[in-house]
Amino acid sequence: MTAIQDQMPGNNCYGCGPDNAQGMRIKSHWEGDESVCRYTPKPEQCAGPPQYVYGGTIASLIDCHSVGTAISNYYRKEGRETGEAPEIWCVTGRLTVNYLAPTPIDQDIELRATIEECGEKKTVVKCRVYSGGVQTAEGEVIAIRVADSWRSG
């Protein structure tokens, strides 16, 4: 199964872009009505205590997984394959993160996102973060659909 992000041509995003060699390159897939991502943190993504993941990394994971979910959902609503022309793009309008517990750096992270609301240009995505089966964070992303011309600046 091809990841959502790998179906988006020209994706250079630090968090999810397969075209960014220095990025995190997350991979999201649909499992029913949830979009799921599993990510292995790197030692350099540590917080002050090296045994925990830096909160900014967690926020980036929530952001990129949720925006990718919103983009893919728009394609699904239109009955098209993700990445099919004309391309659909969204940007982050708002990101809210609640940290519930420290996230251990020596375990994979699982993100589970659901579409809470989807309009013509705005999607609300809820995302939960787990490590070792324990929920460590939750977030909400408002993804805004933009014209493809947004990419060309």
DAWOKA-V708486 format. One record per run of one state. SS is the DSSP state (2 for helix, 1 for strand, 0 for the rest). FROM is the first residue (numbers start at 1). LEN is the number of residues. Records with the same first field share a line. If there is no record, write none. Layout:
SS->FROM-LEN  FROM-LEN
This chain:
0->1-4  8-20  32-2  41-2  47-5  54-1  78-11  100-4  105-3  119-3  132-2  147-1  153-1
2->5-3  43-3  55-23  148-5
1->28-4  34-7  46-1  52-2  89-11  104-1  108-11  122-10  134-13
